Amino acid sequence: MKYASEILGLMRPYPGRAFRMGQLVREATSGRSLTPAQTEAARKGVRRVLDYLIEGGHVERIGEGTRSTSYAWRRLGHEFSGSSCELGP
């Protein structure tokens, strides 16, 4: 997937933080100015990555409207439990 590493690099360090599609597209395209057709192509590519991550349970969609939807990396139980894992006696 074309933009997967950019999306993962942006979202994974901030579990629970909501990102809007525009932010994700800017990150994926390195902030370059694009033509409307290029922007739409990038948006579709980012959407494919997000759909794949949502299906895998790593990302959650927040909101249902097209203009107000944002996406967040899911917090997993072991990421914020505060307990340390110790091995041995």
PDB file of N, CA, C and O in Angstrom:
ATOM      1  N   MET A   1       0.844  -1.175   0.000  1.00  0.00           N
ATOM      2  CA  MET A   1       0.000   0.000   0.000  1.00  0.00           C
ATOM      3  C   MET A   1       0.886   1.233   0.000  1.00  0.00           C
ATOM      4  O   MET A   1       1.875   1.320   0.727  1.00  0.00           O
ATOM      5  N   LYS A   2       0.508   2.161  -0.820  1.00  0.00           N
ATOM      6  CA  LYS A   2       1.378   3.286  -1.105  1.00  0.00           C
ATOM      7  C   LYS A   2       1.640   4.186   0.103  1.00  0.00           C
ATOM      8  O   LYS A   2       2.783   4.584   0.325  1.00  0.00           O
ATOM      9  N   TYR A   3       0.626   4.513   0.877  1.00  0.00           N
ATOM     10  CA  TYR A   3       0.790   5.484   1.959  1.00  0.00           C
ATOM     11  C   TYR A   3       0.800   4.852   3.345  1.00  0.00           C
ATOM     12  O   TYR A   3       0.683   5.571   4.338  1.00  0.00           O
ATOM     13  N   ALA A   4       0.935   3.560   3.445  1.00  0.00           N
ATOM     14  CA  ALA A   4       0.835   2.871   4.730  1.00  0.00           C
ATOM     15  C   ALA A   4       1.905   3.324   5.718  1.00  0.00           C
ATOM     16  O   ALA A   4       1.589   3.579   6.880  1.00  0.00           O
ATOM     17  N   SER A   5       3.149   3.431   5.292  1.00  0.00           N
ATOM     18  CA  SER A   5       4.213   3.796   6.243  1.00  0.00           C
ATOM     19  C   SER A   5       4.023   5.222   6.764  1.00  0.00           C
ATOM     20  O   SER A   5       4.313   5.487   7.931  1.00  0.00           O
ATOM     21  N   GLU A   6       3.551   6.129   5.940  1.00  0.00           N
ATOM     22  CA  GLU A   6       3.318   7.500   6.390  1.00  0.00           C
ATOM     23  C   GLU A   6       2.172   7.565   7.403  1.00  0.00           C
ATOM     24  O   GLU A   6       2.261   8.270   8.408  1.00  0.00           O
ATOM     25  N   ILE A   7       1.104   6.829   7.128  1.00  0.00           N
ATOM     26  CA  ILE A   7      -0.040   6.825   8.036  1.00  0.00           C
ATOM     27  C   ILE A   7       0.326   6.166   9.356  1.00  0.00           C
ATOM     28  O   ILE A   7      -0.018   6.676  10.422  1.00  0.00           O
ATOM     29  N   LEU A   8       1.020   5.042   9.293  1.00  0.00           N
ATOM     30  CA  LEU A   8       1.446   4.373  10.522  1.00  0.00           C
ATOM     31  C   LEU A   8       2.402   5.252  11.320  1.00  0.00           C
ATOM     32  O   LEU A   8       2.300   5.329  12.544  1.00  0.00           O
ATOM     33  N   GLY A   9       3.326   5.911  10.637  1.00  0.00           N
ATOM     34  CA  GLY A   9       4.279   6.776  11.319  1.00  0.00           C
ATOM     35  C   GLY A   9       3.623   7.943  12.023  1.00  0.00           C
ATOM     36  O   GLY A   9       4.124   8.416  13.044  1.00  0.00           O
ATOM     37  N   LEU A  10       2.502   8.417  11.487  1.00  0.00           N
ATOM     38  CA  LEU A  10       1.795   9.526  12.117  1.00  0.00           C
ATOM     39  C   LEU A  10       0.893   9.064  13.256  1.00  0.00           C
ATOM     40  O   LEU A  10       0.872   9.691  14.315  1.00  0.00           O
ATOM     41  N   MET A  11       0.154   7.990  13.057  1.00  0.00           N
ATOM     42  CA  MET A  11      -0.882   7.609  14.014  1.00  0.00           C
ATOM     43  C   MET A  11      -0.397   6.751  15.176  1.00  0.00           C
ATOM     44  O   MET A  11      -0.861   6.934  16.302  1.00  0.00           O
ATOM     45  N   ARG A  12       0.518   5.828  14.937  1.00  0.00           N
ATOM     46  CA  ARG A  12       0.908   4.888  15.993  1.00  0.00           C
ATOM     47  C   ARG A  12       1.489   5.540  17.238  1.00  0.00           C
ATOM     48  O   ARG A  12       1.204   5.068  18.339  1.00  0.00           O
ATOM     49  N   PRO A  13       2.285   6.595  17.129  1.00  0.00           N
ATOM     50  CA  PRO A  13       2.825   7.178  18.361  1.00  0.00           C
ATOM     51  C   PRO A  13       1.781   7.893  19.226  1.00  0.00           C
ATOM     52  O   PRO A  13       2.063   8.237  20.374  1.00  0.00           O
ATOM     53  N   TYR A  14       0.577   8.120  18.683  1.00  0.00           N
ATOM     54  CA  TYR A  14      -0.448   8.870  19.405  1.00  0.00           C
ATOM     55  C   TYR A  14      -1.750   8.076  19.503  1.00  0.00           C
ATOM     56  O   TYR A  14      -2.743   8.454  18.881  1.00  0.00           O
ATOM     57  N   PRO A  15      -1.767   6.986  20.268  1.00  0.00           N
ATOM     58  CA  PRO A  15      -3.003   6.204  20.376  1.00  0.00           C
ATOM     59  C   PRO A  15      -4.112   7.035  21.017  1.00  0.00           C
ATOM     60  O   PRO A  15      -3.898   7.725  22.014  1.00  0.00           O
ATOM     61  N   GLY A  16      -5.283   6.953  20.431  1.00  0.00           N
ATOM     62  CA  GLY A  16      -6.431   7.683  20.960  1.00  0.00           C
ATOM     63  C   GLY A  16      -6.591   9.079  20.396  1.00  0.00           C
ATOM     64  O   GLY A  16      -7.664   9.668  20.534  1.00  0.00           O
ATOM     65  N   ARG A  17      -5.564   9.635  19.764  1.00  0.00           N
ATOM     66  CA  ARG A  17      -5.669  10.978  19.190  1.00  0.00           C
ATOM     67  C   ARG A  17      -6.386  10.898  17.858  1.00  0.00           C
ATOM     68  O   ARG A  17      -6.065  10.054  17.021  1.00  0.00           O
ATOM     69  N   ALA A  18      -7.361  11.779  17.662  1.00  0.00           N
ATOM     70  CA  ALA A  18      -8.146  11.770  16.428  1.00  0.00           C
ATOM     71  C   ALA A  18      -7.435  12.580  15.343  1.00  0.00           C
ATOM     72  O   ALA A  18      -6.935  13.677  15.593  1.00  0.00           O
ATOM     73  N   PHE A  19      -7.402  12.020  14.148  1.00  0.00           N
ATOM     74  CA  PHE A  19      -6.841  12.679  12.978  1.00  0.00           C
ATOM     75  C   PHE A  19      -7.923  12.805  11.925  1.00  0.00           C
ATOM     76  O   PHE A  19      -8.673  11.858  11.690  1.00  0.00           O
ATOM     77  N   ARG A  20      -8.014  13.955  11.292  1.00  0.00           N
ATOM     78  CA  ARG A  20      -8.952  14.151  10.197  1.00  0.00           C
ATOM     79  C   ARG A  20      -8.296  13.719   8.897  1.00  0.00           C
ATOM     80  O   ARG A  20      -7.072  13.626   8.805  1.00  0.00           O
ATOM     81  N   MET A  21      -9.117  13.459   7.906  1.00  0.00           N
ATOM     82  CA  MET A  21      -8.615  12.974   6.616  1.00  0.00           C
ATOM     83  C   MET A  21      -7.620  13.959   6.010  1.00  0.00           C
ATOM     84  O   MET A  21      -6.606  13.535   5.454  1.00  0.00           O
ATOM     85  N   GLY A  22      -7.880  15.243   6.100  1.00  0.00           N
ATOM     86  CA  GLY A  22      -6.972  16.238   5.539  1.00  0.00           C
ATOM     87  C   GLY A  22      -5.579  16.165   6.135  1.00  0.00           C
ATOM     88  O   GLY A  22      -4.584  16.300   5.422  1.00  0.00           O
ATOM     89  N   GLN A  23      -5.505  15.952   7.439  1.00  0.00           N
ATOM     90  CA  GLN A  23      -4.208  15.811   8.102  1.00  0.00           C
ATOM     91  C   GLN A  23      -3.473  14.589   7.586  1.00  0.00           C
ATOM     92  O   GLN A  23      -2.267  14.637   7.342  1.00  0.00           O
ATOM     93  N   LEU A  24      -4.196  13.501   7.422  1.00  0.00           N
ATOM     94  CA  LEU A  24      -3.583  12.263   6.962  1.00  0.00           C
ATOM     95  C   LEU A  24      -3.109  12.388   5.519  1.00  0.00           C
ATOM     96  O   LEU A  24      -2.048  11.872   5.170  1.00  0.00           O
ATOM     97  N   VAL A  25      -3.882  13.064   4.681  1.00  0.00           N
ATOM     98  CA  VAL A  25      -3.487  13.256   3.282  1.00  0.00           C
ATOM     99  C   VAL A  25      -2.254  14.144   3.206  1.00  0.00           C
ATOM    100  O   VAL A  25      -1.339  13.859   2.433  1.00  0.00           O
ATOM    101  N   ARG A  26      -2.215  15.216   3.994  1.00  0.00           N
ATOM    102  CA  ARG A  26      -1.030  16.098   4.000  1.00  0.00           C
ATOM    103  C   ARG A  26       0.218  15.343   4.435  1.00  0.00           C
ATOM    104  O   ARG A  26       1.287  15.522   3.851  1.00  0.00           O
ATOM    105  N   GLU A  27       0.091  14.508   5.446  1.00  0.00           N
ATOM    106  CA  GLU A  27       1.232  13.719   5.906  1.00  0.00           C
ATOM    107  C   GLU A  27       1.670  12.727   4.836  1.00  0.00           C
ATOM    108  O   GLU A  27       2.865  12.553   4.597  1.00  0.00           O
ATOM    109  N   ALA A  28       0.714  12.083   4.199  1.00  0.00           N
ATOM    110  CA  ALA A  28       1.039  11.078   3.189  1.00  0.00           C
ATOM    111  C   ALA A  28       1.713  11.693   1.969  1.00  0.00           C
ATOM    112  O   ALA A  28       2.550  11.049   1.337  1.00  0.00           O
ATOM    113  N   THR A  29       1.362  12.919   1.632  1.00  0.00           N
ATOM    114  CA  THR A  29       1.924  13.577   0.448  1.00  0.00           C
ATOM    115  C   THR A  29       3.058  14.523   0.809  1.00  0.00           C
ATOM    116  O   THR A  29       3.509  15.294  -0.038  1.00  0.00           O
ATOM    117  N   SER A  30       3.513  14.478   2.019  1.00  0.00           N
ATOM    118  CA  SER A  30       4.623  15.310   2.510  1.00  0.00           C
ATOM    119  C   SER A  30       4.343  16.801   2.358  1.00  0.00           C
ATOM    120  O   SER A  30       5.273  17.594   2.207  1.00  0.00           O
ATOM    121  N   GLY A  31       3.080  17.186   2.398  1.00  0.00           N
ATOM    122  CA  GLY A  31       2.717  18.597   2.366  1.00  0.00           C
ATOM    123  C   GLY A  31       2.888  19.274   1.021  1.00  0.00           C
ATOM    124  O   GLY A  31       2.802  20.499   0.943  1.00  0.00           O
ATOM    125  N   ARG A  32       3.127  18.518  -0.040  1.00  0.00           N
ATOM    126  CA  ARG A  32       3.286  19.121  -1.362  1.00  0.00           C
ATOM    127  C   ARG A  32       1.966  19.708  -1.831  1.00  0.00           C
ATOM    128  O   ARG A  32       0.899  19.236  -1.439  1.00  0.00           O
ATOM    129  N   SER A  33       2.035  20.743  -2.676  1.00  0.00           N
ATOM    130  CA  SER A  33       0.811  21.254  -3.284  1.00  0.00           C
ATOM    131  C   SER A  33       0.472  20.365  -4.478  1.00  0.00           C
ATOM    132  O   SER A  33       1.316  20.104  -5.335  1.00  0.00           O
ATOM    133  N   LEU A  34      -0.763  19.913  -4.518  1.00  0.00           N
ATOM    134  CA  LEU A  34      -1.195  18.947  -5.514  1.00  0.00           C
ATOM    135  C   LEU A  34      -2.367  19.504  -6.317  1.00  0.00           C
ATOM    136  O   LEU A  34      -3.093  20.385  -5.858  1.00  0.00           O
ATOM    137  N   THR A  35      -2.531  18.981  -7.499  1.00  0.00           N
ATOM    138  CA  THR A  35      -3.710  19.314  -8.286  1.00  0.00           C
ATOM    139  C   THR A  35      -4.908  18.615  -7.650  1.00  0.00           C
ATOM    140  O   THR A  35      -4.730  17.668  -6.885  1.00  0.00           O
ATOM    141  N   PRO A  36      -6.115  19.063  -7.951  1.00  0.00           N
ATOM    142  CA  PRO A  36      -7.294  18.384  -7.385  1.00  0.00           C
ATOM    143  C   PRO A  36      -7.346  16.891  -7.702  1.00  0.00           C
ATOM    144  O   PRO A  36      -7.762  16.097  -6.858  1.00  0.00           O
ATOM    145  N   ALA A  37      -6.932  16.501  -8.897  1.00  0.00           N
ATOM    146  CA  ALA A  37      -6.934  15.080  -9.247  1.00  0.00           C
ATOM    147  C   ALA A  37      -5.912  14.309  -8.411  1.00  0.00           C
ATOM    148  O   ALA A  37      -6.185  13.189  -7.981  1.00  0.00           O
ATOM    149  N   GLN A  38      -4.743  14.898  -8.180  1.00  0.00           N
ATOM    150  CA  GLN A  38      -3.726  14.244  -7.357  1.00  0.00           C
ATOM    151  C   GLN A  38      -4.185  14.143  -5.905  1.00  0.00           C
ATOM    152  O   GLN A  38      -3.942  13.137  -5.238  1.00  0.00           O
ATOM    153  N   THR A  39      -4.849  15.192  -5.421  1.00  0.00           N
ATOM    154  CA  THR A  39      -5.362  15.182  -4.051  1.00  0.00           C
ATOM    155  C   THR A  39      -6.400  14.082  -3.882  1.00  0.00           C
ATOM    156  O   THR A  39      -6.391  13.364  -2.882  1.00  0.00           O
ATOM    157  N   GLU A  40      -7.294  13.950  -4.857  1.00  0.00           N
ATOM    158  CA  GLU A  40      -8.319  12.906  -4.783  1.00  0.00           C
ATOM    159  C   GLU A  40      -7.695  11.517  -4.839  1.00  0.00           C
ATOM    160  O   GLU A  40      -8.144  10.611  -4.137  1.00  0.00           O
ATOM    161  N   ALA A  41      -6.674  11.340  -5.658  1.00  0.00           N
ATOM    162  CA  ALA A  41      -5.980  10.049  -5.728  1.00  0.00           C
ATOM    163  C   ALA A  41      -5.304   9.730  -4.396  1.00  0.00           C
ATOM    164  O   ALA A  41      -5.354   8.591  -3.932  1.00  0.00           O
ATOM    165  N   ALA A  42      -4.674  10.731  -3.779  1.00  0.00           N
ATOM    166  CA  ALA A  42      -4.033  10.524  -2.479  1.00  0.00           C
ATOM    167  C   ALA A  42      -5.081  10.202  -1.423  1.00  0.00           C
ATOM    168  O   ALA A  42      -4.863   9.335  -0.577  1.00  0.00           O
ATOM    169  N   ARG A  43      -6.215  10.892  -1.466  1.00  0.00           N
ATOM    170  CA  ARG A  43      -7.293  10.640  -0.509  1.00  0.00           C
ATOM    171  C   ARG A  43      -7.797   9.194  -0.634  1.00  0.00           C
ATOM    172  O   ARG A  43      -8.055   8.537   0.375  1.00  0.00           O
ATOM    173  N   LYS A  44      -7.935   8.709  -1.858  1.00  0.00           N
ATOM    174  CA  LYS A  44      -8.375   7.327  -2.057  1.00  0.00           C
ATOM    175  C   LYS A  44      -7.340   6.339  -1.532  1.00  0.00           C
ATOM    176  O   LYS A  44      -7.697   5.316  -0.948  1.00  0.00           O
ATOM    177  N   GLY A  45      -6.060   6.640  -1.737  1.00  0.00           N
ATOM    178  CA  GLY A  45      -5.011   5.769  -1.229  1.00  0.00           C
ATOM    179  C   GLY A  45      -4.980   5.718   0.281  1.00  0.00           C
ATOM    180  O   GLY A  45      -4.820   4.651   0.873  1.00  0.00           O
ATOM    181  N   VAL A  46      -5.136   6.887   0.909  1.00  0.00           N
ATOM    182  CA  VAL A  46      -5.173   6.951   2.370  1.00  0.00           C
ATOM    183  C   VAL A  46      -6.402   6.214   2.881  1.00  0.00           C
ATOM    184  O   VAL A  46      -6.334   5.511   3.889  1.00  0.00           O
ATOM    185  N   ARG A  47      -7.517   6.372   2.192  1.00  0.00           N
ATOM    186  CA  ARG A  47      -8.753   5.700   2.596  1.00  0.00           C
ATOM    187  C   ARG A  47      -8.586   4.177   2.543  1.00  0.00           C
ATOM    188  O   ARG A  47      -9.090   3.473   3.419  1.00  0.00           O
ATOM    189  N   ARG A  48      -7.898   3.673   1.545  1.00  0.00           N
ATOM    190  CA  ARG A  48      -7.648   2.226   1.451  1.00  0.00           C
ATOM    191  C   ARG A  48      -6.837   1.739   2.640  1.00  0.00           C
ATOM    192  O   ARG A  48      -7.135   0.695   3.219  1.00  0.00           O
ATOM    193  N   VAL A  49      -5.805   2.505   3.003  1.00  0.00           N
ATOM    194  CA  VAL A  49      -4.980   2.139   4.161  1.00  0.00           C
ATOM    195  C   VAL A  49      -5.827   2.146   5.422  1.00  0.00           C
ATOM    196  O   VAL A  49      -5.748   1.221   6.230  1.00  0.00           O
ATOM    197  N   LEU A  50      -6.642   3.188   5.598  1.00  0.00           N
ATOM    198  CA  LEU A  50      -7.484   3.281   6.794  1.00  0.00           C
ATOM    199  C   LEU A  50      -8.498   2.136   6.845  1.00  0.00           C
ATOM    200  O   LEU A  50      -8.723   1.558   7.909  1.00  0.00           O
ATOM    201  N   ASP A  51      -9.100   1.808   5.722  1.00  0.00           N
ATOM    202  CA  ASP A  51     -10.055   0.692   5.698  1.00  0.00           C
ATOM    203  C   ASP A  51      -9.388  -0.614   6.114  1.00  0.00           C
ATOM    204  O   ASP A  51      -9.965  -1.405   6.861  1.00  0.00           O
ATOM    205  N   TYR A  52      -8.185  -0.831   5.632  1.00  0.00           N
ATOM    206  CA  TYR A  52      -7.437  -2.037   5.987  1.00  0.00           C
ATOM    207  C   TYR A  52      -7.125  -2.054   7.489  1.00  0.00           C
ATOM    208  O   TYR A  52      -7.262  -3.092   8.138  1.00  0.00           O
ATOM    209  N   LEU A  53      -6.708  -0.910   8.042  1.00  0.00           N
ATOM    210  CA  LEU A  53      -6.384  -0.825   9.468  1.00  0.00           C
ATOM    211  C   LEU A  53      -7.637  -0.939  10.334  1.00  0.00           C
ATOM    212  O   LEU A  53      -7.584  -1.513  11.422  1.00  0.00           O
ATOM    213  N   ILE A  54      -8.754  -0.403   9.868  1.00  0.00           N
ATOM    214  CA  ILE A  54     -10.014  -0.534  10.601  1.00  0.00           C
ATOM    215  C   ILE A  54     -10.438  -1.997  10.625  1.00  0.00           C
ATOM    216  O   ILE A  54     -10.853  -2.515  11.662  1.00  0.00           O
ATOM    217  N   GLU A  55     -10.333  -2.651   9.490  1.00  0.00           N
ATOM    218  CA  GLU A  55     -10.693  -4.068   9.400  1.00  0.00           C
ATOM    219  C   GLU A  55      -9.829  -4.919  10.332  1.00  0.00           C
ATOM    220  O   GLU A  55     -10.312  -5.893  10.909  1.00  0.00           O
ATOM    221  N   GLY A  56      -8.563  -4.557  10.480  1.00  0.00           N
ATOM    222  CA  GLY A  56      -7.660  -5.291  11.360  1.00  0.00           C
ATOM    223  C   GLY A  56      -7.796  -4.932  12.827  1.00  0.00           C
ATOM    224  O   GLY A  56      -7.178  -5.570  13.679  1.00  0.00           O
ATOM    225  N   GLY A  57      -8.602  -3.914  13.137  1.00  0.00           N
ATOM    226  CA  GLY A  57      -8.825  -3.532  14.524  1.00  0.00           C
ATOM    227  C   GLY A  57      -7.797  -2.568  15.090  1.00  0.00           C
ATOM    228  O   GLY A  57      -7.779  -2.344  16.301  1.00  0.00           O
ATOM    229  N   HIS A  58      -6.944  -1.994  14.261  1.00  0.00           N
ATOM    230  CA  HIS A  58      -5.915  -1.083  14.748  1.00  0.00           C
ATOM    231  C   HIS A  58      -6.376   0.366  14.804  1.00  0.00           C
ATOM    232  O   HIS A  58      -5.887   1.145  15.622  1.00  0.00           O
ATOM    233  N   VAL A  59      -7.307   0.727  13.946  1.00  0.00           N
ATOM    234  CA  VAL A  59      -7.799   2.102  13.855  1.00  0.00           C
ATOM    235  C   VAL A  59      -9.307   2.077  14.030  1.00  0.00           C
ATOM    236  O   VAL A  59      -9.978   1.139  13.600  1.00  0.00           O
ATOM    237  N   GLU A  60      -9.835   3.123  14.668  1.00  0.00           N
ATOM    238  CA  GLU A  60     -11.278   3.251  14.796  1.00  0.00           C
ATOM    239  C   GLU A  60     -11.748   4.530  14.116  1.00  0.00           C
ATOM    240  O   GLU A  60     -11.060   5.551  14.126  1.00  0.00           O
ATOM    241  N   ARG A  61     -12.918   4.452  13.534  1.00  0.00           N
ATOM    242  CA  ARG A  61     -13.543   5.600  12.882  1.00  0.00           C
ATOM    243  C   ARG A  61     -14.392   6.313  13.925  1.00  0.00           C
ATOM    244  O   ARG A  61     -15.188   5.684  14.621  1.00  0.00           O
ATOM    245  N   ILE A  62     -14.221   7.625  14.031  1.00  0.00           N
ATOM    246  CA  ILE A  62     -14.965   8.420  14.998  1.00  0.00           C
ATOM    247  C   ILE A  62     -15.910   9.314  14.211  1.00  0.00           C
ATOM    248  O   ILE A  62     -15.467  10.145  13.418  1.00  0.00           O
ATOM    249  N   GLY A  63     -17.194   9.149  14.422  1.00  0.00           N
ATOM    250  CA  GLY A  63     -18.194   9.916  13.695  1.00  0.00           C
ATOM    251  C   GLY A  63     -18.592   9.200  12.422  1.00  0.00           C
ATOM    252  O   GLY A  63     -17.859   8.353  11.912  1.00  0.00           O
ATOM    253  N   GLU A  64     -19.754   9.549  11.921  1.00  0.00           N
ATOM    254  CA  GLU A  64     -20.265   8.866  10.738  1.00  0.00           C
ATOM    255  C   GLU A  64     -20.444   9.805   9.556  1.00  0.00           C
ATOM    256  O   GLU A  64     -20.584   9.331   8.428  1.00  0.00           O
ATOM    257  N   GLY A  65     -20.444  11.113   9.767  1.00  0.00           N
ATOM    258  CA  GLY A  65     -20.606  12.050   8.663  1.00  0.00           C
ATOM    259  C   GLY A  65     -19.347  12.140   7.828  1.00  0.00           C
ATOM    260  O   GLY A  65     -18.247  11.893   8.323  1.00  0.00           O
ATOM    261  N   THR A  66     -19.502  12.485   6.584  1.00  0.00           N
ATOM    262  CA  THR A  66     -18.331  12.552   5.714  1.00  0.00           C
ATOM    263  C   THR A  66     -17.427  13.724   6.067  1.00  0.00           C
ATOM    264  O   THR A  66     -16.211  13.618   5.909  1.00  0.00           O
ATOM    265  N   ARG A  67     -17.973  14.827   6.536  1.00  0.00           N
ATOM    266  CA  ARG A  67     -17.165  16.000   6.849  1.00  0.00           C
ATOM    267  C   ARG A  67     -16.613  15.970   8.276  1.00  0.00           C
ATOM    268  O   ARG A  67     -15.606  16.620   8.558  1.00  0.00           O
ATOM    269  N   SER A  68     -17.244  15.242   9.156  1.00  0.00           N
ATOM    270  CA  SER A  68     -16.823  15.257  10.557  1.00  0.00           C
ATOM    271  C   SER A  68     -16.117  13.982  10.995  1.00  0.00           C
ATOM    272  O   SER A  68     -15.794  13.837  12.174  1.00  0.00           O
ATOM    273  N   THR A  69     -15.876  13.078  10.096  1.00  0.00           N
ATOM    274  CA  THR A  69     -15.250  11.811  10.461  1.00  0.00           C
ATOM    275  C   THR A  69     -13.769  12.011  10.752  1.00  0.00           C
ATOM    276  O   THR A  69     -13.070  12.722  10.028  1.00  0.00           O
ATOM    277  N   SER A  70     -13.308  11.384  11.805  1.00  0.00           N
ATOM    278  CA  SER A  70     -11.883  11.370  12.107  1.00  0.00           C
ATOM    279  C   SER A  70     -11.498   9.938  12.452  1.00  0.00           C
ATOM    280  O   SER A  70     -12.353   9.072  12.638  1.00  0.00           O
ATOM    281  N   TYR A  71     -10.203   9.713  12.532  1.00  0.00           N
ATOM    282  CA  TYR A  71      -9.680   8.361  12.716  1.00  0.00           C
ATOM    283  C   TYR A  71      -8.653   8.387  13.835  1.00  0.00           C
ATOM    284  O   TYR A  71      -7.883   9.339  13.958  1.00  0.00           O
ATOM    285  N   ALA A  72      -8.644   7.336  14.654  1.00  0.00           N
ATOM    286  CA  ALA A  72      -7.708   7.269  15.779  1.00  0.00           C
ATOM    287  C   ALA A  72      -7.130   5.868  15.886  1.00  0.00           C
ATOM    288  O   ALA A  72      -7.821   4.874  15.660  1.00  0.00           O
ATOM    289  N   TRP A  73      -5.848   5.808  16.234  1.00  0.00           N
ATOM    290  CA  TRP A  73      -5.198   4.534  16.524  1.00  0.00           C
ATOM    291  C   TRP A  73      -5.799   4.020  17.819  1.00  0.00           C
ATOM    292  O   TRP A  73      -5.872   4.762  18.798  1.00  0.00           O
ATOM    293  N   ARG A  74      -6.229   2.771  17.845  1.00  0.00           N
ATOM    294  CA  ARG A  74      -6.886   2.219  19.026  1.00  0.00           C
ATOM    295  C   ARG A  74      -5.891   1.990  20.147  1.00  0.00           C
ATOM    296  O   ARG A  74      -4.759   1.559  19.924  1.00  0.00           O
ATOM    297  N   ARG A  75      -6.333   2.284  21.340  1.00  0.00           N
ATOM    298  CA  ARG A  75      -5.541   1.968  22.529  1.00  0.00           C
ATOM    299  C   ARG A  75      -5.817   0.528  22.897  1.00  0.00           C
ATOM    300  O   ARG A  75      -6.970   0.126  23.049  1.00  0.00           O
ATOM    301  N   LEU A  76      -4.767  -0.237  23.040  1.00  0.00           N
ATOM    302  CA  LEU A  76      -4.917  -1.630  23.436  1.00  0.00           C
ATOM    303  C   LEU A  76      -4.724  -1.737  24.933  1.00  0.00           C
ATOM    304  O   LEU A  76      -4.097  -0.872  25.543  1.00  0.00           O
ATOM    305  N   GLY A  77      -5.256  -2.785  25.530  1.00  0.00           N
ATOM    306  CA  GLY A  77      -5.204  -2.945  26.974  1.00  0.00           C
ATOM    307  C   GLY A  77      -3.811  -2.880  27.549  1.00  0.00           C
ATOM    308  O   GLY A  77      -3.616  -2.273  28.602  1.00  0.00           O
ATOM    309  N   HIS A  78      -2.833  -3.485  26.897  1.00  0.00           N
ATOM    310  CA  HIS A  78      -1.482  -3.503  27.443  1.00  0.00           C
ATOM    311  C   HIS A  78      -0.759  -2.175  27.237  1.00  0.00           C
ATOM    312  O   HIS A  78       0.301  -1.971  27.829  1.00  0.00           O
ATOM    313  N   GLU A  79      -1.287  -1.270  26.425  1.00  0.00           N
ATOM    314  CA  GLU A  79      -0.607  -0.002  26.189  1.00  0.00           C
ATOM    315  C   GLU A  79      -0.810   0.995  27.318  1.00  0.00           C
ATOM    316  O   GLU A  79       0.030   1.874  27.511  1.00  0.00           O
ATOM    317  N   PHE A  80      -1.908   0.885  28.075  1.00  0.00           N
ATOM    318  CA  PHE A  80      -2.153   1.881  29.110  1.00  0.00           C
ATOM    319  C   PHE A  80      -2.499   1.279  30.461  1.00  0.00           C
ATOM    320  O   PHE A  80      -3.025   1.972  31.332  1.00  0.00           O
ATOM    321  N   SER A  81      -2.212   0.000  30.644  1.00  0.00           N
ATOM    322  CA  SER A  81      -2.589  -0.647  31.896  1.00  0.00           C
ATOM    323  C   SER A  81      -1.738  -0.175  33.072  1.00  0.00           C
ATOM    324  O   SER A  81      -2.194  -0.217  34.215  1.00  0.00           O
ATOM    325  N   GLY A  82      -0.527   0.268  32.815  1.00  0.00           N
ATOM    326  CA  GLY A  82       0.323   0.745  33.887  1.00  0.00           C
ATOM    327  C   GLY A  82       1.047  -0.364  34.632  1.00  0.00           C
ATOM    328  O   GLY A  82       1.921  -0.076  35.449  1.00  0.00           O
ATOM    329  N   SER A  83       0.714  -1.611  34.380  1.00  0.00           N
ATOM    330  CA  SER A  83       1.368  -2.719  35.060  1.00  0.00           C
ATOM    331  C   SER A  83       2.647  -3.091  34.305  1.00  0.00           C
ATOM    332  O   SER A  83       2.706  -3.037  33.077  1.00  0.00           O
ATOM    333  N   SER A  84       3.641  -3.459  35.060  1.00  0.00           N
ATOM    334  CA  SER A  84       4.890  -3.874  34.428  1.00  0.00           C
ATOM    335  C   SER A  84       4.905  -5.382  34.317  1.00  0.00           C
ATOM    336  O   SER A  84       4.357  -6.089  35.163  1.00  0.00           O
ATOM    337  N   CYS A  85       5.514  -5.848  33.302  1.00  0.00           N
ATOM    338  CA  CYS A  85       5.628  -7.285  33.083  1.00  0.00           C
ATOM    339  C   CYS A  85       6.986  -7.732  33.567  1.00  0.00           C
ATOM    340  O   CYS A  85       8.005  -7.339  32.999  1.00  0.00           O
ATOM    341  N   GLU A  86       7.023  -8.551  34.610  1.00  0.00           N
ATOM    342  CA  GLU A  86       8.285  -9.025  35.147  1.00  0.00           C
ATOM    343  C   GLU A  86       8.389 -10.516  34.945  1.00  0.00           C
ATOM    344  O   GLU A  86       7.416 -11.250  35.112  1.00  0.00           O
ATOM    345  N   LEU A  87       9.558 -10.950  34.592  1.00  0.00           N
ATOM    346  CA  LEU A  87       9.805 -12.375  34.422  1.00  0.00           C
ATOM    347  C   LEU A  87      10.624 -12.899  35.561  1.00  0.00           C
ATOM    348  O   LEU A  87      11.457 -12.187  36.122  1.00  0.00           O
ATOM    349  N   GLY A  88      10.394 -14.131  35.903  1.00  0.00           N
ATOM    350  CA  GLY A  88      11.169 -14.767  36.955  1.00  0.00           C
ATOM    351  C   GLY A  88      10.564 -14.572  38.337  1.00  0.00           C
ATOM    352  O   GLY A  88       9.522 -13.931  38.474  1.00  0.00           O
ATOM    353  N   PRO A  89      11.215 -15.127  39.371  1.00  0.00           N
ATOM    354  CA  PRO A  89      10.670 -15.041  40.736  1.00  0.00           C
ATOM    355  C   PRO A  89      10.817 -13.677  41.354  1.00  0.00           C
ATOM    356  O   PRO A  89      10.403 -13.469  42.495  1.00  0.00           O
TER     357      PRO A  89
END
